[in-house]
Amino acid sequence: MGRQPCCDKLGVKKGPWTSEEDKKLINFILTNGQCCWRAVPKLAGLRRCGKSCRLRWTNYLRPDLKRGLLSEAEEQLVIDLHARLGNRWSKIAARLPGRTDNEIKNHWNTHIKKKLLKMGIDPVTHEPLNKEAEETEASNVELQELNGSLPSSEDTENCSGDESTHLLSICDKIDPSLMNCLWGDDISNPLVDPSWELPCAGINHNMDGFPSWNEDCAWLLDCQDFGVHDFGMDCFNDVGVINNLSTLEMGNKQ
């Protein structure tokens, strides 16, 4: 169900108010006071809508109305109230005696809003207009500083080139035969004597990954009858040392 109309639309006069109608409405309100606005047109002898009577009295005919533009103090009060209440003009008008909500709204749109824009203040948020631009500029400066602290691609290439040059200079000082062996270029001249390879290199390992004692040490039993010369120990060139070693070998065989 919609809201019931304040009055019967048939026979209701519309358009500007005449001076006679204003006098009838003023005399009735001053004599009887404010009452139900739906009943005012019939009691005052007016062919008007109750809402029209209320607006006419509130905005134009009541004796405590202030005429003229808002003063500087009233404008500042409207700005402070608008920052807290927004576009609630009726609540703002309640704080300004003698001013109507419609009058305050019109004055805001025609005067105060333009004045705030000239001062560099957003009339909606009441914040400086250049605040957003300053925040954007600050974020751009931070990004530039961050990009400046990171090494560029050219610096990275120069750094890698210097490291490569230093590595090549070190490699030039190393024996070429050692470098060929390390890089696998020349395997015809190994650095390790093949005679140093132990017999255990080709044996099978158990499940634990370690060679068993019998498989690993069987070759030691085969070498118990070998002499000093069989191991290539040519450093013992002294005749006395060789004789002493031979004597020890003969004693061990007996």
ZAFI-859962 format. One line per 5 residues: number of its first residue (from 1); their letters; for each residue x, y, z of N, C-alpha, C. Coordinates in steps of 0.2 Angstrom, whole numbers, plus 5000, padded with zeros to 4 digits. Layout:
N
NUM> a> X Y Z X Y Z X Y Z | ...
This chain:
254
1> mgrqp> 5004 4994 5000 5000 5000 5000 5004 5006 5000 | 5003 5011 4996 5007 5017 4995 5004 5022 5000 | 5008 5028 5001 5006 5033 5005 5000 5037 5003 | 4996 5038 5007 4989 5042 5005 4991 5049 5004 | 4988 5052 4999 4989 5059 4997 4987 5063 5003
6> ccdkl> 4991 5069 5003 4989 5074 5009 4982 5077 5008 | 4980 5077 5002 4973 5081 5000 4970 5078 4994 | 4964 5080 4993 4961 5078 4986 4964 5083 4981 | 4966 5080 4975 4969 5084 4970 4964 5088 4966 | 4958 5086 4967 4953 5089 4963 4951 5096 4966
11> gvkkg> 4951 5101 4962 4950 5108 4965 4956 5111 4969 | 4962 5108 4969 4968 5111 4972 4971 5116 4967 | 4973 5122 4970 4976 5127 4966 4983 5126 4966 | 4987 5127 4960 4994 5126 4959 4997 5133 4957 | 5003 5133 4957 5006 5139 4955 5009 5144 4960
16> pwtse> 5011 5150 4958 5013 5155 4963 5008 5157 4968 | 5010 5158 4974 5005 5161 4979 5004 5168 4979 | 4998 5170 4980 4996 5177 4980 4997 5180 4987 | 4997 5187 4987 4997 5190 4993 4991 5189 4998 | 4985 5188 4995 4979 5186 4999 4980 5179 5002
21> edkkl> 4983 5174 4999 4984 5168 5001 4989 5168 5007 | 4994 5172 5006 4999 5173 5011 4996 5176 5018 | 4992 5181 5017 4989 5184 5023 4984 5179 5027 | 4980 5175 5023 4976 5170 5026 4980 5165 5030 | 4986 5162 5027 4990 5157 5030 4993 5160 5037
26> infil> 4996 5167 5036 4999 5170 5042 4994 5171 5047 | 4988 5173 5046 4983 5175 5051 4981 5168 5055 | 4980 5163 5051 4978 5157 5054 4983 5154 5058 | 4990 5154 5056 4995 5151 5060 4996 5155 5067 | 4996 5162 5066 4997 5166 5072 4992 5166 5077
31> tngqc> 4986 5164 5074 4980 5164 5079 4979 5157 5082 | 4980 5152 5078 4979 5145 5080 4985 5141 5082 | 4991 5143 5079 4997 5140 5080 4998 5134 5074 | 5003 5131 5074 5004 5125 5070 5001 5119 5072 | 4997 5116 5067 4993 5110 5068 4995 5105 5062
36> cwrav> 4990 5101 5062 4991 5096 5056 4990 5100 5050 | 4995 5099 5046 4996 5103 5039 4990 5100 5034 | 4988 5094 5035 4983 5092 5031 4976 5096 5032 | 4975 5098 5038 4969 5101 5040 4969 5109 5039 | 4975 5111 5038 4976 5119 5038 4973 5122 5032
41> pklag> 4973 5119 5026 4970 5122 5020 4962 5123 5021 | 4959 5118 5023 4952 5118 5024 4950 5123 5030 | 4954 5123 5035 4953 5128 5041 4954 5135 5039 | 4960 5136 5035 4962 5143 5034 4958 5145 5028 | 4954 5141 5024 4950 5144 5018 4954 5144 5012
46> lrrcg> 4959 5140 5011 4964 5140 5006 4962 5134 5001 | 4963 5135 4995 4963 5129 4990 4970 5127 4988 | 4973 5125 4993 4980 5123 4992 4981 5116 4996 | 4987 5113 4994 4988 5107 4997 4992 5108 5003 | 4991 5103 5008 4994 5104 5015 5001 5105 5014
51> kscrl> 5005 5101 5010 5012 5101 5009 5014 5108 5007 | 5010 5111 5002 5012 5117 4999 5011 5123 5005 | 5006 5122 5009 5006 5127 5015 5011 5126 5020 | 5014 5120 5021 5019 5119 5026 5026 5122 5023 | 5027 5121 5016 5033 5124 5013 5033 5131 5013
56> rwtny> 5027 5134 5011 5026 5141 5011 5027 5145 5017 | 5025 5142 5023 5026 5145 5029 5033 5144 5032 | 5036 5138 5031 5043 5136 5033 5048 5140 5030 | 5047 5141 5023 5053 5144 5019 5052 5151 5018 | 5046 5154 5019 5045 5161 5016 5041 5165 5022
61> lrpdl> 5036 5163 5025 5032 5167 5029 5033 5167 5037 | 5036 5163 5039 5037 5163 5047 5041 5169 5049 | 5040 5172 5054 5043 5178 5056 5050 5178 5058 | 5053 5172 5060 5060 5172 5062 5064 5170 5057 | 5062 5170 5051 5067 5169 5045 5072 5175 5044
66> krgll> 5078 5173 5042 5083 5178 5041 5083 5179 5033 | 5084 5185 5031 5084 5186 5024 5091 5188 5022 | 5093 5186 5016 5099 5188 5013 5104 5182 5013 | 5110 5183 5011 5115 5178 5010 5118 5176 5017 | 5121 5170 5018 5124 5168 5024 5130 5172 5026
71> seaee> 5131 5174 5032 5137 5177 5034 5143 5172 5034 | 5149 5175 5035 5155 5171 5035 5155 5166 5041 | 5152 5168 5047 5152 5163 5052 5147 5158 5051 | 5141 5160 5047 5136 5154 5046 5139 5150 5040 | 5143 5152 5036 5146 5148 5030 5151 5143 5033
76> qlvid> 5155 5146 5038 5160 5141 5041 5157 5136 5045 | 5151 5138 5049 5147 5133 5052 5144 5127 5048 | 5142 5130 5042 5139 5125 5037 5145 5120 5034 | 5151 5123 5033 5156 5119 5031 5158 5114 5036 | 5158 5116 5042 5160 5111 5048 5154 5105 5048
81> lharl> 5148 5108 5048 5143 5103 5049 5142 5098 5043 | 5144 5101 5037 5144 5097 5031 5149 5091 5031 | 5155 5093 5034 5160 5088 5034 5158 5082 5039 | 5154 5083 5043 5152 5078 5048 5145 5075 5046 | 5140 5079 5043 5134 5076 5041 5133 5075 5034
86> gnrws> 5137 5078 5030 5136 5077 5023 5130 5081 5020 | 5126 5079 5015 5121 5083 5012 5114 5082 5016 | 5114 5081 5023 5108 5081 5027 5106 5088 5029 | 5103 5092 5024 5102 5099 5024 5097 5101 5030 | 5092 5096 5031 5088 5098 5037 5091 5098 5044
91> kiaar> 5096 5093 5045 5099 5093 5051 5104 5099 5051 | 5107 5101 5046 5111 5107 5046 5107 5113 5047 | 5101 5114 5044 5097 5120 5045 5095 5120 5053 | 5094 5114 5056 5092 5114 5063 5097 5118 5068 | 5103 5118 5065 5109 5121 5069 5110 5128 5068
96> lpgrt> 5106 5131 5062 5106 5138 5061 5099 5141 5061 | 5098 5144 5067 5091 5147 5068 5090 5152 5062 | 5084 5152 5060 5081 5157 5055 5083 5155 5048 | 5087 5149 5047 5089 5147 5040 5085 5141 5038 | 5083 5140 5032 5079 5134 5030 5084 5129 5026
101> dneik> 5082 5123 5026 5087 5118 5023 5087 5120 5015 | 5082 5122 5012 5082 5124 5005 5087 5130 5004 | 5087 5134 5008 5091 5140 5007 5098 5138 5008 | 5100 5134 5013 5107 5132 5014 5109 5128 5009 | 5105 5123 5006 5107 5119 5000 5109 5124 4994
106> nhwnt> 5104 5129 4993 5106 5133 4987 5112 5137 4988 | 5113 5139 4994 5119 5143 4995 5125 5139 4995 | 5125 5133 4997 5131 5128 4996 5132 5127 4989 | 5128 5126 4985 5129 5124 4978 5131 5130 4974 | 5129 5136 4976 5131 5142 4972 5137 5146 4974
111> hikkk> 5138 5145 4981 5144 5150 4984 5149 5145 4987 | 5147 5141 4992 5152 5138 4996 5156 5133 4992 | 5153 5129 4988 5156 5124 4984 5162 5127 4980 | 5160 5132 4976 5165 5136 4972 5171 5139 4976 | 5169 5141 4982 5174 5144 4986 5179 5139 4989
116> llkmg> 5177 5133 4990 5181 5127 4993 5186 5125 4987 | 5183 5125 4981 5187 5122 4975 5192 5127 4974 | 5191 5134 4974 5196 5139 4973 5202 5138 4979 | 5200 5136 4985 5205 5135 4990 5209 5129 4990 | 5207 5124 4985 5210 5118 4984 5208 5113 4988
121> idpvt> 5201 5113 4990 5198 5108 4995 5193 5105 4991 | 5192 5098 4992 5187 5094 4989 5181 5095 4993 | 5175 5098 4990 5169 5099 4994 5165 5093 4996 | 5167 5087 4994 5164 5081 4996 5168 5078 5002 | 5174 5077 5001 5178 5074 5006 5181 5079 5011
126> hepln> 5181 5085 5009 5185 5091 5013 5192 5089 5014 | 5195 5086 5009 5202 5085 5009 5206 5089 5004 | 5212 5091 5005 5215 5094 4999 5215 5090 4993 | 5214 5094 4987 5214 5091 4981 5220 5088 4978 | 5226 5091 4980 5232 5089 4978 5235 5083 4983
131> keaee> 5231 5081 4987 5233 5075 4992 5235 5069 4988 | 5230 5068 4983 5230 5062 4979 5236 5062 4975 | 5237 5068 4972 5243 5069 4967 5250 5068 4971 | 5250 5071 4978 5256 5070 4982 5257 5063 4983 | 5252 5059 4985 5253 5052 4986 5255 5048 4980
136> teasn> 5253 5050 4974 5255 5046 4968 5262 5048 4967 | 5264 5055 4968 5271 5057 4967 5276 5053 4972 | 5274 5053 4978 5278 5049 4983 5279 5042 4981 | 5274 5039 4979 5274 5031 4977 5279 5031 4971 | 5279 5036 4966 5283 5035 4961 5290 5036 4963
141> velqe> 5292 5041 4968 5298 5042 4970 5301 5035 4974 | 5297 5032 4977 5299 5026 4981 5301 5021 4976 | 5297 5020 4970 5298 5015 4965 5305 5017 4962 | 5306 5023 4960 5312 5025 4957 5318 5024 4962 | 5318 5025 4968 5323 5023 4973 5324 5016 4973
146> lngsl> 5319 5012 4973 5319 5005 4973 5323 5002 4967 | 5321 5005 4961 5324 5003 4955 5331 5005 4955 | 5333 5011 4958 5340 5013 4958 5344 5008 4962 | 5341 5005 4967 5345 5001 4972 5347 4994 4969 | 5343 4992 4964 5344 4986 4961 5349 4986 4955
151> pssed> 5353 4981 4954 5358 4982 4949 5355 4981 4942 | 5357 4985 4938 5354 4985 4931 5357 4979 4927 | 5354 4978 4921 5357 4972 4917 5364 4973 4914 | 5366 4980 4913 5372 4981 4911 5377 4980 4916 | 5376 4982 4922 5380 4981 4928 5381 4973 4929
156> tencs> 5376 4969 4928 5376 4962 4929 5381 4959 4924 | 5380 4962 4917 5384 4959 4912 5392 4961 4913 | 5393 4967 4915 5400 4969 4917 5403 4965 4922 | 5399 4964 4927 5401 4960 4933 5403 4953 4931 | 5398 4949 4927 5400 4943 4924 5406 4943 4920
161> gdest> 5407 4948 4916 5413 4948 4911 5419 4949 4915 | 5419 4953 4921 5425 4953 4925 5427 4947 4928 | 5422 4943 4931 5423 4937 4934 5426 4932 4929 | 5423 4932 4923 5426 4927 4918 5433 4929 4916 | 5435 4935 4915 5442 4937 4914 5446 4935 4920
166> hllsi> 5444 4936 4926 5448 4934 4932 5449 4926 4932 | 5444 4922 4930 5444 4915 4930 5449 4913 4924 | 5449 4916 4919 5453 4914 4913 5461 4916 4915 | 5462 4921 4919 5469 4923 4921 5471 4918 4925 | 5467 4915 4930 5469 4910 4934 5471 4904 4931
171> cdkid> 5467 4902 4926 5468 4896 4922 5474 4896 4918 | 5476 4902 4916 5482 4902 4912 5488 4901 4916 | 5488 4902 4923 5494 4900 4927 5494 4893 4929 | 5489 4889 4927 5489 4882 4929 5493 4878 4924 | 5496 4872 4926 5499 4868 4921 5494 4866 4916
176> pslmn> 5496 4866 4909 5491 4864 4904 5489 4857 4904 | 5494 4853 4906 5492 4845 4907 5487 4844 4912 | 5487 4848 4918 5482 4847 4923 5475 4850 4921 | 5475 4855 4917 5469 4858 4915 5466 4853 4910 | 5470 4850 4905 5467 4845 4901 5464 4839 4904
181> clwgd> 5467 4837 4909 5465 4831 4913 5458 4833 4917 | 5458 4839 4919 5452 4841 4923 5446 4842 4918 | 5447 4845 4913 5442 4846 4908 5440 4840 4904 | 5445 4835 4904 5443 4829 4900 5445 4829 4893 | 5450 4834 4891 5452 4835 4884 5457 4830 4882
186> disnp> 5461 4828 4887 5467 4824 4885 5467 4818 4891 | 5466 4812 4888 5466 4806 4893 5472 4802 4891 | 5476 4804 4886 5481 4799 4884 5487 4800 4889 | 5488 4805 4893 5493 4806 4898 5490 4807 4905 | 5488 4801 4908 5484 4802 4914 5489 4805 4920
191> lvdps> 5487 4809 4924 5491 4811 4930 5492 4806 4935 | 5488 4801 4936 5489 4796 4941 5492 4789 4938 | 5497 4787 4941 5500 4781 4938 5495 4775 4939 | 5494 4771 4933 5490 4766 4934 5492 4760 4939 | 5498 4760 4940 5501 4755 4945 5499 4756 4952
196> welpc> 5496 4762 4953 5494 4764 4960 5487 4761 4961 | 5483 4759 4956 5476 4757 4957 5477 4750 4961 | 5472 4750 4966 5472 4745 4971 5468 4739 4967 | 5469 4733 4969 5466 4727 4966 5458 4727 4968 | 5457 4731 4973 5450 4731 4976 5445 4735 4971
201> aginh> 5448 4738 4966 5444 4743 4962 5439 4739 4958 | 5440 4733 4956 5436 4729 4952 5432 4724 4956 | 5432 4724 4962 5428 4718 4966 5421 4720 4967 | 5417 4715 4969 5410 4716 4970 5409 4718 4977 | 5404 4723 4978 5402 4725 4985 5396 4722 4987
206> nmdgf> 5396 4721 4994 5390 4718 4997 5384 4723 4997 | 5378 4721 5000 5372 4724 4999 5373 4731 5003 | 5377 4732 5008 5378 4738 5012 5382 4743 5008 | 5385 4741 5003 5389 4746 4999 5396 4746 5001 | 5398 4742 5005 5405 4741 5008 5408 4734 5006
211> pswne> 5414 4734 5004 5417 4727 5002 5418 4723 5008 | 5417 4716 5007 5418 4712 5013 5425 4711 5014 | 5427 4708 5020 5434 4708 5022 5438 4703 5018 | 5434 4697 5016 5438 4692 5012 5439 4695 5005 | 5435 4699 5002 5436 4701 4995 5441 4707 4995
216> dcawl> 5441 4711 5001 5445 4717 5001 5452 4715 5003 | 5453 4710 5007 5460 4709 5009 5463 4703 5007 | 5460 4700 5002 5463 4693 4999 5470 4695 4996 | 5470 4701 4993 5476 4702 4989 5482 4703 4994 | 5481 4705 5000 5486 4706 5005 5490 4700 5006
221> ldcqd> 5486 4694 5006 5490 4688 5008 5494 4685 5002 | 5492 4688 4996 5496 4686 4990 5503 4690 4990 | 5503 4695 4993 5509 4700 4993 5514 4698 4999 | 5513 4693 5003 5517 4692 5009 5524 4690 5007 | 5525 4687 5001 5531 4684 4999 5535 4689 4994
226> fgvhd> 5532 4695 4993 5536 4699 4988 5541 4703 4992 | 5546 4705 4989 5552 4709 4991 5551 4716 4991 | 5556 4720 4993 5556 4727 4993 5556 4729 4985 | 5560 4726 4981 5560 4728 4974 5554 4727 4970 | 5550 4722 4973 5544 4721 4969 5539 4727 4970
231> fgmdc> 5539 4731 4975 5535 4736 4976 5538 4743 4973 | 5543 4742 4969 5546 4748 4966 5549 4753 4970 | 5552 4751 4976 5555 4755 4981 5562 4756 4980 | 5564 4759 4974 5571 4760 4972 5575 4765 4976 | 5571 4768 4981 5575 4773 4985 5580 4771 4990
236> fndvg> 5580 4764 4991 5585 4761 4995 5591 4759 4991 | 5595 4763 4989 5600 4762 4985 5607 4760 4989 | 5606 4761 4995 5612 4760 5000 5613 4752 5000 | 5619 4750 4999 5621 4743 4999 5619 4740 5006 | 5621 4744 5012 5620 4741 5018 5613 4740 5020
241> vinnl> 5609 4745 5018 5602 4744 5019 5599 4739 5015 | 5601 4737 5009 5598 4732 5005 5600 4725 5008 | 5607 4725 5011 5609 4718 5014 5605 4717 5020 | 5603 4723 5024 5599 4721 5030 5592 4719 5029 | 5590 4722 5023 5583 4720 5021 5583 4713 5019
246> stlem> 5588 4711 5015 5588 4704 5013 5589 4699 5019 | 5593 4701 5024 5594 4697 5030 5587 4696 5033 | 5583 4701 5034 5577 4701 5037 5572 4696 5033 | 5572 4697 5026 5568 4692 5022 5570 4685 5023 | 5576 4684 5023 5578 4676 5024 5576 4674 5031
251> gnkq> 5576 4678 5036 5574 4676 5043 5567 4675 5043 | 5563 4679 5039 5556 4678 5039 5554 4671 5036 | 5558 4670 5030 5556 4663 5027 5558 4657 5031 | 5563 4657 5035 5564 4652 5039 5559 4651 5045
